[in-house]
């Protein structure tokens, strides 16, 4: 196969996206609408999206912010708390299953706006039983919250302490291990039962943890789960490029105003939506996984098909064009009354993306 200079894949859905709300949401939504056909919108607003009523109100706000004639589809999630009722899950699945596609588990205190998350899994066993019964996916931020555990080991320890036992207790529960970052997580997903899948971000494929400190502290590379060492990044690349249907795109694009990133206690999150598709393509190519037609099929499965299959959503009938040609990432974007710095600001990427056709 000759060197690729252009190719098409079905327009992807971003299966893990933070859009915020208000004017800030309207600003960052533009980047996702340009490159994606839809998104799984995370519920960790302030206050969080804890009910069907709140989820449908949030979806309405997103739909009203879309440009005219846009076909972008926001899929919604519920924020799991100690007080979530089984009735709310049944209502979400049976009455609003076209719009609400999952329930997000944040261990309390694990990441941005997670203080209302679950303090003890036993408190939500009755909810998980109903989710298992009706087939509602549990989307897991897989880290322990324990100061005795090294921050770089929080995902691995979560697997050992929590996730393995969760699968034993709920053998038919559908699970998305969100934004996996370690070889242990990759191996767990590969070797466990059907119905357990994982999303992989662009920034965890691009950087290892050295990027947090190169040339001084780098707030724009600070995210949770935190970047890991090179051996883990390589394991993620191997999983993403394998074509295995258990792995698929989820950017975890998480914008924060510059004033909340560049300060003491700066917020965790990489605003990757404007660059994510280009980054995924470049990672695949650098690994030698965009050289053959089979490589291109594997790329399409990871980007566009595997997630849609898991969530029971038809793949897009439209395609998006990838074209070789260097372009420079902007330094900033509007974010409400402030600005947000994109992932890889000012850097040159080798694949340009668009239009959808």
Rosetta blueprint (number, residue, H / E / L):
1 X L
2 X L
3 X L
4 X L
5 X L
6 X E
7 X E
8 X E
9 X E
10 X E
11 X L
12 X L
13 X E
14 X E
15 X E
16 X E
17 X E
18 X L
19 X L
20 X L
21 X L
22 X H
23 X H
24 X H
25 X H
26 X H
27 X H
28 X H
29 X H
30 X H
31 X H
32 X H
33 X H
34 X H
35 X H
36 X L
37 X L
38 X E
39 X E
40 X E
41 X E
42 X L
43 X L
44 X L
45 X L
46 X L
47 X L
48 X L
49 X L
50 X L
51 X L
52 X H
53 X H
54 X H
55 X H
56 X H
57 X H
58 X H
59 X H
60 X H
61 X H
62 X H
63 X H
64 X H
65 X H
66 X L
67 X L
68 X L
69 X L
70 X L
71 X L
72 X L
73 X E
74 X E
75 X E
76 X E
77 X E
78 X E
79 X E
80 X L
81 X L
82 X L
83 X L
84 X L
85 X L
86 X H
87 X H
88 X H
89 X H
90 X H
91 X H
92 X H
93 X H
94 X H
95 X H
96 X H
97 X L
98 X L
99 X L
100 X E
101 X E
102 X E
103 X E
104 X E
105 X E
106 X E
107 X E
108 X L
109 X L
110 X L
111 X L
112 X L
113 X L
114 X L
115 X L
116 X L
117 X L
118 X E
119 X L
120 X L
121 X H
122 X H
123 X H
124 X H
125 X H
126 X H
127 X H
128 X H
129 X H
130 X H
131 X H
132 X H
133 X H
134 X H
135 X L
136 X L
137 X E
138 X E
139 X E
140 X E
141 X E
142 X L
143 X L
144 X L
145 X L
146 X L
147 X L
148 X L
149 X L
150 X L
151 X H
152 X H
153 X H
154 X H
155 X H
156 X H
157 X H
158 X H
159 X H
160 X H
161 X H
162 X H
163 X H
164 X H
165 X H
166 X H
167 X H
168 X H
169 X H
170 X L
171 X L
172 X L
173 X L
174 X L
175 X E
176 X E
177 X E
178 X L
179 X L
180 X L
181 X L
182 X L
183 X H
184 X H
185 X H
186 X H
187 X H
188 X H
189 X H
190 X H
191 X H
192 X L
193 X L
194 X L
195 X L
196 X E
197 X E
198 X E
199 X E
200 X E
201 X L
202 X H
203 X H
204 X H
205 X H
206 X H
207 X L
208 X L
209 X H
210 X H
211 X H
212 X H
213 X L
214 X L
215 X L
216 X L
217 X L
218 X L
219 X H
220 X H
221 X H
222 X L
223 X L
224 X L
225 X L
226 X L
227 X L
228 X L
229 X L
230 X H
231 X H
232 X H
233 X H
234 X H
235 X H
236 X H
237 X H
238 X H
239 X H
240 X H
241 X H
242 X L
243 X L
244 X L
245 X L
246 X L
247 X E
248 X E
249 X E
250 X L
251 X L
252 X L
253 X E
254 X L
255 X L
256 X L
257 X L
258 X H
259 X H
260 X H
261 X H
262 X L
263 X L
264 X L
265 X L
266 X L
267 X L
268 X L
269 X L
270 X L
271 X E
272 X L
273 X L
274 X L
275 X L
276 X H
277 X H
278 X H
279 X H
280 X H
281 X H
282 X H
283 X H
284 X H
285 X H
286 X H
287 X L
288 X L
289 X L
290 X L
291 X L
292 X L
293 X H
294 X H
295 X H
296 X H
297 X H
298 X H
299 X H
300 X H
301 X H
302 X H
303 X H
304 X H
305 X H
306 X H
307 X H
308 X H
309 X H
310 X H
311 X H
312 X L
313 X L
314 X L
315 X L
316 X L
317 X L
318 X L
319 X E
320 X E
321 X E
322 X E
323 X E
324 X E
325 X E
326 X E
327 X E
328 X E
329 X L
330 X L
331 X L
332 X L
333 X E
334 X E
335 X E
336 X L
337 X L
338 X E
339 X E
340 X E
341 X L
342 X E
343 X L
344 X L
345 X L
346 X L
347 X L
348 X E
349 X E
350 X E
351 X E
352 X E
353 X E
354 X E
355 X E
356 X E
357 X L
